[in-house]
Amino acid sequence: MFHFDNSYARLPDRFYASVYPEPVEGPKLIMFNEALAKELGVEADLSDPDRLAATFSGNVVPQGAMPLAMAYAGHQFGSFVPQLGDGRAILLGEVVDRGGIRRDIQLKGAGPTPFSRRGDGRAALGPVLREYIVSEAMAALGIPATRALAAVTTGEQVYRETVEQGAVFVRVAASHVRVGTFQFFAARGDTDGIRELADYVIDRHYPELKAAENPYAALLQAVAFRQAELIARWLGVGFVHGVMNTDNMTISGETIDFGPCAFLDEYHQMKVFSSIDHGGRYAYRNQPGIGQWNIARLAECLLPVIDADQDRAVDASNEVLREFGERFQAEWIKVFRAKIGLSSEADDDGELVQQLLSAMQDQEADFTLVFRGLADAAEGLDERFLSQFADPSKAAEWLGLWRERLAQEPQGDAGRADAMRAVNPAIIPRNHRIQEAISAANYGDFSFFTRLLAALEKPYEERAGFADYMTPPTPEERVTRTFCGT
């Protein structure tokens, strides 16, 4: 089924713990991502779903796999934990996809590992479905993210706040190396481990840096820039990660871990969904600052290998942190210029965007539908845009300023509207729709899950068969809190 080539397993033993999945009672296949399987070069017999379920639950370990749990540490809500590691995830191995890119195949919920910290190592059905939905939605939106290869039920129960159905999620990633992976070695004063991990990451993700004057300083900058670009794109679709701990920031620049994440309905810059984020540390607006904070933690780890002279290493790292802010601002305005239909640059563009966002927040306008309606306004059809505001006169004032700015643009109205629709989704995985799919699945009905995935396959298109997924929640449908699946 898989053509494994397991580079991480060839690293020293202290990088991971070898561990096999713990078998489950009665695995059943929920969903298998055929398109992704083809991309990965994974050969699967679709006529035998029981065999697929056995493999993706961990009951059958495929030939060539070298199952392991990765070691890492991390800052969780600002507090450092020197040992975390894969407590309910097992890396089966790596494949090289049809594009020549190395990808991890990981089982989440496959049983306890040496890093489980008295946990059961299992996953509940709800979080598995949420991660499947959101990871595939992010990919369809064009935002770097881990992917969903499969999901299975286990035929067993897991015990959280209530008794829930067990499930296993099969995650695909460019790699699972995190900021927290470097922190694991830094916490132990293991400079050789930091250097070996950095060399591995450069080989796997940034081979062009081998020729750099200082490859480790260049690595810090490359990771910082990818994160700045990623977070700007999150903000462009109203995404709130919810748990931006250092162990949830990948070195590859992919979005990872979709536990308490959510997408904005009504816009508010300090919106928080995560039930465990009591202080708003990871609110929508705070995500760029937290990204920079996480990069600072990575810099601390890399100091000994960046330069033997600590002062020079600190100076080089501080320069990267400054550049992070500049890169994020450049990427953010690039994203939002495209969202409001601007193809050229003017000094006041940032202020124009902020004026719109302020009006949206004051009137609790729907983030997605405002920008989608603005594409209609580019063709002179203002009604859908204005209807999102309780007081349309305020929004109409902004439209006047916007049209004055458009007069400076070289692009025609029709081309502008099409370009705006290509970056402003019509459909996002709204919280109430995800919850609807999970609630139905808990009673054995996966039709809502399947239909939601189909709706999210083409998020930038308005398809008549999925028009109901464009509708914001009613007040009683709103989901204001999301939960970690641990």
KOLNUPA-719157 format. One record per atom (N, C-alpha, C): residue in one letter; x, y, z. Coordinates in steps of 0.001 Angstrom, whole numbers, plus 500000, padded with zeros to 6 digits. Each point is the difference from the previous one (the first is absolute). Example, Ala and Ser with C-alpha at 12.3 -4.5 7.8 and 13.67 -1.06 7.14 Angstrom:
# KOLNUPA-719157
A513190494310507800A499110501190500000A500900501200500000S499650501050499280S500820501190500060S499230501090500730
This chain:
# KOLNUPA-719157
M500830498798500000M499170501202500000M500865501253500000F500966500083500936F500885501157500101F501399499610499533H500689500947499369H501399499804499639H500828500882500944F500309499447501152F500618500781501056F501501500215499786D500444501176500411D501430500312500097D500136500887501228N500409499427501127N499809500610501313N501245500711500511S500158501260499609S501216500733500348S500051500367501479Y498858500342500607Y500044500416501407Y500403498834500899A499606498806499625A500361498814500786A501488499707499935R500708500638499072R501446499806499898R500785500991500862L499291500911500652L500644500909500945L500303499255501312P500807500561500880P500342499307501254P498769499683500853D500124499008500847D498875499501500791D499352501072500878R500771500989500445R499435500978500913R499005500955499315F499881499923498688F499055500838499261F498572499465500068Y499822498770500418Y498670499368499945Y499990498750500857A498823499427500155A499837498684500638A499323499072499002S500576498846499769S499359499006499140S498791499424500733V498850499967499333V498771499518500642V499026499565498927Y499297498918500253Y499024499500499043Y498591500430500425P499103500205499025P498612500301500351P499392498873500830E499055500368500850E499288499014500809E498717499615499266P499788498712499712P498825499589499214P498680500430500638V498991500194499158V498663500380500454V499016498890499635E498829500070500602E499027498901499887E499401499821498616G499387501071499501G499229499849498767G500115501203499092P501151500192499347P500172501195499168P499091499997498764K499433501168499703K499159500178498818K500431501279499285L500127499904498698L500439501142499212L498903501055499904I500309501233500381I499072501113499828I500224500658498652M501260500342499717M500324500740498792M501432499698499584F500195499868498697F501328499809499431F500175501018498885N501071500751500046N500263501078499057N500733499437498776E499225499591499006E500579499352498818E500923500938499236A499595501264499871A500819500954499234A501362500190500656L500013500136501319L501269500156500702L500830498726499905A499357498851500091A500721498731499890A500735499908498667K499347500415498930K500649499975498685K501189500948499965E499834501170500609E501083500980500066E501204499430500740L499721499209501032L501062499419500819L500600498737499395G499368499487498960G500443498721499453G499625498823500872V498930500158500803V499528498938500884V499046499104499221E500280498711500013E499163499038499287E499016499386500988A498696500124499685A498972499522500926A498939499232499243D499571498892500580D498915499186499439D498683500516500560L499307500824499226L498771500617500487L498862499000500130S500177498818499422S498955498979500117S500045499280501340D501011500281500801D500163499325501293D500104501044501115P498887500657500345P500056501046501026P500422499481501367D499735498729500282D500410499450501295D501523499947500112R500651499671498884R501465499975499995R500554501413500184L499375500976499325L500429501378500174L499821500445501447A498856499647500584A499727500376501382A501021499380500944A500373498761499750A500987499328500851A501354500703499922T500365500437498805T501282500693499829T499966501379500641F498930500755499738F499953501386500464F499654500130501484S499581498926500611S499797500017501453S501249499581500748G500948499395499295G501211499488500632G499934498519500322N498884499340499697N499920498555500267N500965499210499126V500231500488498790V500967499387499091V501060501043499687V501233499699500321V501099500925499707V500561499638498634P499928500944499047P500417499663498634P501493499736499882Q500330499219498996Q501400499647499753Q500816501263499758G501163500052500609G500893501142499818G499814501103501023A498927499930500778A499779501015501032A501015499830501124M500341501120500629M500857499979501196M499332500900501028P498950499510500667P499178500863500865P500806500619501136L499751501295500228L500706500697501069L499171501185500487A500295500394501233A499425501214500588A501131501010500128M499797501187499453M501048501012499987M500094500702501353A501218500308500394A500234500738501246A499981501493499703Y499342500751500842Y500063501465499924Y499567500599501321A500301501271500159A499579500769501175A499056501091499506G499786501051500816G499181501087499494G499523500963501065H499768501223499555H499317500990500830H498504499865499743Q499247499699501048Q498557499880499900Q499364501157500756F499363500909499239F499441501228500572F501053500758500806G501222500005499464G501077500774500599G500822499280501043S499565498827500437S500730499251501031S500777498854499352F501269499876500346F500840499005499349F499845498627500644V499822499000499143V499960498597500427V501167499304499309P500994499519500731P501221499494499368P499839498674499267Q498925499261500297Q499765498771499245Q498508499834499731L499663500023498723L498637499701499547L500069498754499124G500253500159498726G500111498855499093G498652499522499518D500032499078499049D498772499436499425D499333499090501021G498997500522500672G499321499205501016G498845499174499478R499475500366498836R498925499204499396R500139499949498490A501225500181499538A500275499951498569A501214499118499756I499944499229498934I501095499102499645I500327500204498531L501238500364499730L500461500168498629L500291498623499408L499198499608499011L500240498712499346L501275500034499173G500187501094499283G501165500114499139G499817501126499009E500877500037499005E500003501068499013E499923499402498598V499325500748499121V499970499651498580V500482501210499210V500511499753498823V500351501079499078V498892500050498962D499283501138499947D498808500066499144D500379500158498533R498985500089499146R500239500045498556R500712501271499567G499982501015500850G500724501225499705G501408500012500560G500413498892500606G501342499905500567G500122500570501400I498867500289500647I500009500577501342I499825498892501033R500850500030501018R499910499017501090R498843500379500917R499138499030500337R498821500268500829R499901498942501106D499628500451501203D499765499105501138D498598499400499928I499880498746500419I498707499347500192I499881499693501486Q499032500616500661Q499891499883501450Q498591499582500408L499919499142501009L498717499611500591L499792500781501291K498864500703500107K499653500699501247K498885499221500689G500276499619501239G499017499217500752G500275498521499961A501256499624499713A500343498585499801A500509499323501262G499834500645501157G500384499346501244G501118500717500713P500277499587501236P500988500692500835P501423499851499483T500807500984500350T501429499999499680T500754500355501283P501316499926499989P500745500423501198P499800501465500371F499377500787499107F499761501418500271F498549500299500370S499218498991500302S498561500200500211S499655500669501332R500929500028500921R499770500688501291R498696499536500661R499867498710500125R498843499353500645R498718500099499166G500116500502498773G498837500034499115G499787498660499318D498826499852499375D499692498721499357D500506499905498570G500497501107499438G500522499962498641G498945499892498928R498748500187500383R498896499832499046R499429501355499575A499201499975498958A499313501193499520A498508499718499938A499215501045500226A498544499892499890A499561500346498588L498828499543499645L499488500174498647L499888501474499623G499465500830500892G499780501402499671G501264500723499563P501070499979500799P501241500653499590P500600499436498714V499830498705499764V500507499409498759V499263500585498797L498682500104500090L499235500568498893L500329501474499807R500154500732501106R500350501422499892R501340500154499270E500989499206500388E501303500136499356E499935499616498528Y499231498977499672Y499847499607498598Y499389501152499206I498912500567500523I499286501067499289I500888501224499809V500610500465501084V500724501262499922V501293499855499207S500699498889500153S501245499851499241S499729499959498502E498940499310499579E499670499954498586E499450501339499509A499284500716500865A499529501339499634A501173500938499791M500977499953500883M501175500858499864M500731499715498690A500134498728499664A500666499640498748A499225500550498804A498686499896500033A499178500512498907A500069501522499908L500179500668501137L500156501456500018L501380500435499523G500910499036499847G501348500312499540G500952500407501097I499689499627501235I500825500361501148I500794498774500443P501323500085500135P500794498829500398P499486499384501296A499775498706499976A499435499300501160A500291498522499885T499989499336501139T500013498544499981T498727499511499330R500022498762499517R498878499478499223R499389498777500659A498813499649499539A499270498856500528A500009498881498964L500602498871500357L499998498845499103L498833499080500283A499663499828501282A498905499086500346A499545500255501422A498813499491500297A499471499996501370A499237498700500203V500145499409501186V499300498754500324V499428500097501414T498907499308500218T499541499784501372T500666498738500516T500127499907501332T500750498880500578T499120498899500577G498697500299500167G499134499028500659G500165499991501506E500736500994500518E500231500105501438E499566501375500496Q499895500134501290Q499629501274500595Q501226500670500602V499959501330500022V501031500759500698V499307500854501058Y500719500263501047Y499400500695501144Y500643501374500156R499200501026499714R500440501380500186R499057500610501039E499400501142499706E498989500525500917E498748499143499960T499796499356498837T498930499018499845T500590498783499311V499206498962499855V500429498816499247V499763500278498518E501035499804499184E499900500295498573E500510498821499181Q499614499984498724Q500504498976499091Q501474500253499700G500769498931499914G501404500115499643G500187500062498499A501074500645499565A500311500111498581A501497500205499832V500476499784498795V501400500238499647V500019500871498748F500874500992500014F500165500909498873F501357499740499364V500040499921498682V501257499778499293V500437501329499398R501070500564500558R500456501332499615R501236499914499110V500033500866499007V501141500103499089V500614501378500179A501314500058500165A500687501277500205A501309500017499241A500446501198499629A501327500131499406A501052499494500981S499755500233501283S500685499321501093S499316500445501279H500286499312501091H499427500352501295H501042500648500917V501090500498499446V500999500712500799V499434501376500355R500093500363501263R499382501216500527R501052500866500679V499612501211500332V500864500819500857V500292499222501277G498992499326500528G500171499226501223G500989498863499885T500233499505498776T501003498947499815T501385500551500318F500292501204499541F501274500639500334F500067500305501499Q498864500382500578Q500001500317501430Q500314498774500862F499635498825499524F500282498771500732F501499499848500232F500787500252498952F501457499854500119F500620501181500729A499461501196499767A500531501173500696A499819499883501504A498863499440500424A499724499856501433A500990499059500667R500630499145499213R500957499028500532R501441500421499757G500184501199499467G501350500456499693G500679499168498935D499202499387499120D500507499061498999D500249500756498687T501141500711499935T500307500784498812T500211499111498782D500573498811500203D500177499080498879D498643499588499426G499023499783500881G498666499651499541G499357501133499213I500183501241500471I499465501167499283I500620500084498610R501315499830499929R500687500090498712R499542498880499066E499870498794500521E499593498881499154E498559500178499504L499134500508500872L498623500259499595L499952501112498961A500774501052500210A500030501101499033A500503499519498645D501036499178500001D500511499456498746D498939499150499301Y499267499217500792Y498924499170499439Y498928500874499359V499601501056500696V498952500890499488V500457500706498733I501258500451499985I500518500651498793I500000499028498834D500467498783500219D500003498988498940D498587499733499477R499046499941500921R498639499578499619R499160501148499447H500109501190500600H499085501087499649H500657501198499327Y501270500237500278Y500639501216499508Y501374499682499419P500100499094499044P501328499588499504P500795501141499383E499307501046499537E500706501138499414E500861500743501028L499711499779501295L500743500711501048L501385499404500250K500273498840499446K501317499389500208K501126500907499492A499675500798498999A501017500877499416A500088501350500703A499153500229501005A499990501285500701A501279500180500817E500380501264500218E501188500289500801E499847499450501414N498795500133500567N499695499442501316N498682499241499869P500032498701499706P498765499260499738P499006500025501156Y500473500061501239Y499078499946501142Y499283501331500198A500701501109499789A499325501298500023A499016500096498844A500398499469498846A499108500006498836A498778499134500246L500182498905500739L498867499143500333L499002500756500868L500501500700501011L499106500778500860L499206501003499176Q500653500677499088Q499312500983499166Q498969499325499099A500350498877499405A499087499315499089A498738499542500728V500171499425501188V498837499559500786V499151501206500394A500663501092500419A499274501203500392A499174500540498849F500578500053498805F499280500547498855F498814499117499621R500178498693500053R498872499109499673R498865500177501001Q500347500167501258Q498951500183501000Q499306501342499830A500745501038499687A499396501308499773A499008499938498840E500386499336498931E499117499863498839E498776499158500342L500212498926500752L498899499121500367L498970500729500850I500451500727501001I499066500668500911I499238501111499268A500653500694499091A499298501003499199A498868499348499207R500238498816499491R498962499297499236R498887499505500918W500342499595501228W498951499663500969W499058501182500195L500592501169500230L499174501175500274L499128500341498802G500482499709498812G499242500299498794G498727499201499837V499911498845500658V498762499208499936V499290499952501349G500468500809500964G499334500040501296G500255498790500864F501171499390499860F500310498774500742F500630500341501343V499527499334501048V500557500128501342V500508498619500417H501318499859500102H500570498677500297H499573499499501375G500079500868500992G499485499645501320G500998499433500973V501113499425499500V500967499428500941V501401500048499359M500509501239499840M501275500211499317M501183499783500936N500006498887500699N501140499632500828N501205499700499115T501191500055500563T501181499756499166T500051498574499474D499341499074500677D499956498636499481D498962499855498895N499274501069499688N499038499985498901N500423500921498865M501275500353499934M500522500787498885M501024499166499261T499689499647498761T500898499146499229T501160500789499422I501108499333499835I501167500600499376I499798500107498484S499149499153499450S499747500000498562S499105501149499551G499241500607500926G499090501078499632G498593499550499694E499635498794500424E498626499522499828E499175500285501258T498715500249499816T499073500061501126T499839498590500551I500076499874501324I499893498674500615I499140500083501255D499297498934500277D499184499818501208D498776500913500009F498862499396499664F498748500729499840F499016499685501118G500495500009501247G499137499703501136G498964501076500246P500367501073500717P499014501037500310P499961501132498976C500383499725498761C499999501025498965C498577500347499569A499867501116499303A498695500410499470A500196501100498976F498984500228499180F499961501110499059F498994501027500502L500332501264499799L499101501067500423L498679499942499249D498900500219500720D498742500383499358D500010501529500007E499417500624501020E500086501451500112E501434500389500375Y500446501121499453Y501382500408500206Y500190500681501345H501009499539500733H500482500708501181H501473499664500143Q500837501042500095Q501442499774499972Q500509499226501212M499277500016501118M500439499269501182M499183498730500217K499450499462498943K499172498809500102K500823498797500470V499454499289500967V500607498782500532V498935498913500006F500364498802499567F499077498868500032F500454498915500980S501297499816500132S500529498896500790S499533500064501452S499464498901500468S499481499935501372S501099500112501044I501254499789499592I501105500048500956I500810501292499893D499616500894499080D500711501267499847D499256501086500782H500149499959501304H499212500883500865H500432501462499896G501248500249499688G500484501375499958G500057500600498612G499587499261498983G500045500518498637G501394500046499401R500902499177500523R501374499988499486R500028499747498494Y499143499108499534Y500024499613498595Y498804500542499219A499505501170500394A498897500642499288A500415500313498557Y499004500237499147Y500242500264498573Y501107501034499815R499890501151500637R500964501078499784R501372499675500558N500068499169501012N501263499731500686N500887498992499277Q499492499367498963Q500747498904499372Q501345500430499406P500108501157499346P501329500396499503P501017500195501119G499598500632501085G500920500203501118G500429498695500628I499081499052500093I500349498689500556I500927499253499043G499769500157498701G500911499389499038G501415500506500187Q500151501301500189Q501317500586500233Q500587499507501331W499164499888501028W500450499495501297W500515498572499859N499296499186499234N500438498616499793N501324499938499247I500160500883499028I501269500039499267I501140500421500934A499704500876500946A501017500369500993A500432498792500815R499059499107500304R500342498797500753R500875499068499138L499713499936498708L500853499222499100L501398500611499942A500057501323499948A501299500676499960A500833499655501226E499366499969501168E500726499648501224E500647498627499881C499293499082499371C500542498647499833C501204499987499062L499930500819498953L501016499949498953L501239500838500318L499947500826501045L501128500890500293L501358499282500019P500124498827500663P501325499375500071P500557499565498653V499125499748499020V500497499548498691V500064501151499000I499301501101500271I500088501160499109I501376500637500075D500522500131501233D501334500603500165D500524499636501378A501284499651500065A500621499684501290A500057501222500895D500018501177499385D499957501250500759D498534500332500262Q499583499937501260Q498580500159500308Q499460501363499583D500806501047500162D499521501336499630D499691500073498510R500874499427499185R499747500006498551R498778499154499665A499831498871500685A498827499143499767A498717500731500369V500016500709501129V498819500757500429V499681501102499008D501025500708499523D499768501070499029D499373499459498721A500513498864499529A499449499404498780A498552499572500209S499704499458501169S498641499558500293S499045501178500132N500442501057500657N499157501187500142N499683500626498651E500938499924499082E499752500521498661E498886499200499314V500005498680500179V498940499163499425V498645500337500618L499976500232501306L498736500347500655L499460501336499486R500905500939499762R499561501265499400R499448499765498597E500697499176499234E499568499707498630E498665499256499982F499746499200501042F498704499308500071F498865501018499954G500110501049500832G498955501010500034G499823500669498649E501101500334499356E499929500642498686E499385499059498969R500416498735500055R499480499027499022R498506499780500208F499589499897501279F498574499808500248F499190501186499476Q500438501214500297Q499256501177499543Q499906500024498486A501081499654499320A499984499976498534A499034498936499484E499999498837500644E499109498926499552E498541500316500330W499785500606501185W498622500329500393W499367500992499030I500716501063499660I499410500986499091I499853499409498596K500906499112499621K499870499315498711K498712499182499957V499728499249501075V498784499188500071V498754500880499939F499987501071500780F498787500808500080F499849500953498816R501091500398499371R499843500725498736R499259499133498983A500416498742499910A499323499100499057A498534499819500374K499717499928501300K498622499785500438K499085501175499627I500551501222499977I499157501144499635I500242500448498553G500683499159499224G500069500228498561G501056500961499530L501073500169500757L501065500916499612L501169499220499422S500451500405498847S501152499344499382S501244500869500035S499850501299500353S501134500896500149S500126500397501473E501035500730500318E500269500366501387E499875501509500194A499380500386501105A499941501401500411A500231500065501504D500535501105500470D500394500108501404D498835499826500963D498808500402499614D498858499985500916D499175498716499931D500493498995499293D499210498771499838D499735499320501336G501000499980500876G499811499372501304G498914500695500797E499977501325499956E498966500753500713E498618499712499419L499918499881498676L498722499691499357L499467498646500469V500879498996500074V499596498680500491V499552500083501457Q500761500714500820Q499655500097501421Q498664500710500210Q499696500965499174Q498706500669500107Q498860499024499732L500198499133499020L498978498984499731L499877499034501171L501116499514500505L499961499059501116L499360500625501239S500283501273500237S499381500680501151S498488500077499840A499544500299498804A498552500041499751A499384498616500173M500700498989499549M499506498622500149M499885499632501471Q501008500368500792Q499959499659501419Q498896500772500720D499867501273499700D498981500808500663D498596499437499773Q499779499420498825Q498661499540499645Q499888498474499930E501031499306500479E500004498535500053E499663499382498641A500619500553498972A499765499499498648A500735498683499785D499432499153499157D500591498693499725D501271500171499165F501113499466500497F501300500189499359F500003499476498567T499565498781499821T500061499372498681T499062500678499014L498772500275500413L499005500536499080L500252501460499649V500616500765500891V500355501380499657V500949500027498804F501067499217500070F500979500027498919F499455499343498728R499171498983500162R499390499394498820R499039500995499341G499235500718500814G499085501001499462G500725501161499352L501205500300500477L500767501092499424L500378499704498549A500166498721499665A500258499639498598A498817500387499122D498780499835500512D498825500463499254D500046501520499843A500385500695501068A500069501463499957A501005500474498958A501019499185499726A500962500352498957A499338500075498629E498853499360499861E499223500050498757E498792500927500124G499983500805501092G498922500958500177G498787499472500731L500068498780500510L498869499379500704L500308500027501497D499515501034500686D500390500245501383D499139499282501031E498859499461499606E499005499556500970E500532498925500946R500678498993499463R500436498896500866R501035500494501012F500892500871499573F500988500567500916F499318500822501087L499134500918499602L499366500897500961L499088499262500965S499410498894499552S499052499259500848S500665499356501198Q501327499927500011Q500699499399501129Q500140500962501181F499657501266499793F500183501021501030F498652500457500548A499915500101501313A498764500465500627A499672501421499562D501036500815499809D499821501371499522D500703500119498648P499283499770498902P500638500015498678P500622501327499629S499584501083500635S500544501302499631S501500500081500306K500413499391501110K501425499997500346K500803499221498964A499464498856499586A500677499194498992A500005500715498653A498938500733499702A499928500743498740A501071501092499960E500274500623501148E501061500997500061E501344499371499643W500219498804500530W501262499321499698W500066499644498520L498876499574499410L499995499682498567L500429501206499167G499597501196500433G500410501191499277G501508500191500022L500609499802501171L501459500099500104L500679498921499165W499437498811500046W500553498869499240W499970500288498508R498905500553499519R499887500267498559R500940501136499568E500259500927500888E501008501022499694E501370499348499814R500296499005500852R501277499283499865R500016499157498730L498865499391499653L499947499167498791L500244500823498738A499701501276500064A500211500856498830A501470500074499616Q500884499653500953Q501440500012499730Q500498498676499435E499116499022499900E500379498649499604E499948499812498484P500904499199499455P499993499753498552P498977498947499563Q499504499224500940Q499163498847499675Q498541500405499795G499305499314499080G498588500247499765G499129499338501052D498701500401500065D499097499511501039D499801498492499943A499766499457498800A499714498556499879A501206499174500428G501163500369499548G501201499276500387G500275500109501478R499706501172500558R500199500199501440R499083499085500804A498723499949499630A499043499168500730A500413498537499965D500445499527498846D500435498600499897D501214499745500876A500939500942500016A501195499842500829A499638499986501474M499031500809500390M499576500036501397M499308498701500402R499199499455499115R499318498733500323R500987498840500086A501149500157499375A501020498943500061A500759499992501310V499870501071500806V500706500049501282V499055500157501186N498727500268499751N499011500143501061N499027498829499937P500134499022500898P499166498800499895P498524500289500209A499192499203499327A498558500032500222A499617499081501148I500766498930500164I499693498976501006I501239499757500858I499810500035501293I501029499626500964I499413498924500921P500818499281500736P499465499012500949P499497500690501264R498790500520499910R499439500747501133R499800499072501189N500178500572501176N499982499205501229N498712499206500161H498864500625499690H498732499298500224H499825498851499030R500594500122498807R499910498899499029R500903498837500416I501170500324500532I500861498928500505I499309499276501150Q499423500773500909Q499321499389501139Q498813499163499554E499279500459498990E498880499234499447E500482498646499488A501145500008499281A500544498753499463A500445499067501117I500624500555501044I500464499174501113I498822499422500769S498988500812500266S498839499539500773S499296498863499286A499831500142498684A499348498932499236A500847498731499995A501316500170499848A500890498836499968A499991499239501311N499830500710501101N499931499320501300N498812499054500088Y499028500211499125Y498835499094499927Y500064499093498770G501181499931499395G500204499084498883G499674500554498635D499653501283499904D499644500601498720D501163500866499515F500729499512498988F501145500729499479F499656500802498748S498730500091499656S499613500708498781S500294501493500096F499855500606501184F500293501424500161F501503500250499851F500797499102500524F501455500075499872F500399499915498527T499438499046499293T500336499798498592T499591501200499159R498802500529500254R499509501129499202R500809501266500302L500387500197501250L500815501160500343L501347499934499289L500616498836499963L501259499853499279L499826500335498518A498878499554499425A499741500294498588A499829501498499772A499346500679500925A499801501447499884A501323500744500066L500918499492500797L501268500685500232L501052499705498932E499707499071499100E500964499660498956E500297501180499078K498981500852499761K500153501147499108K499501501249500726P500768500494500957P499499501060500875P499815501350499315Y500636500202498858Y499910501290499327Y498879500040498955E499226498908499917E498892499948499056E498678500039500743E499010500644499398E498644500004500540E499194498976499216R499843498832500600R499288498905499339R498607499869500608A499019499934499127A498603500007500457A499723498886500998G500612498846499810G499738498870500878G500546500177501402F500851501007500207F500597500227501314F499762501422500501A498969500646499492A499716501384500387A499759500138501499D499459498961500627D499705500073501441D501272500097500843Y501140499587499445Y501249500085500758Y500600501409499987M499435500889499212M500441501393500008M499299500804501090T498961499445500573T499170500740500950T500639500022501384P500106501172500626P500526500051501367P499044499328500974P500458499668501183P499109499363500974P498961500988500532T498865499476500345T499044500796500767T500558500154501419P499463500945500785P500522500157501377P500008498715500800E498974499164499833E499953498759500780E500925498920499429E500465500167498761E500909499024499398E501471500316500275R500303501166500478R501387500416500161R500762499052500935V501205499676499579V500918499217500832V501093500958500447T500025500334501262T500930501009500500T501219499412500693R499961498704500285R501144499359500658R500368498725499253T501304499793499822T500493498768499410T500977499365500979F500246498712499812F500701499232501026F501168499246499446C501042499861500800C501139499167499667C499572498536500073G500578499166499103G499570498600499968G500751499090500939T500883500558500822T500825499151500868T499149499307501051
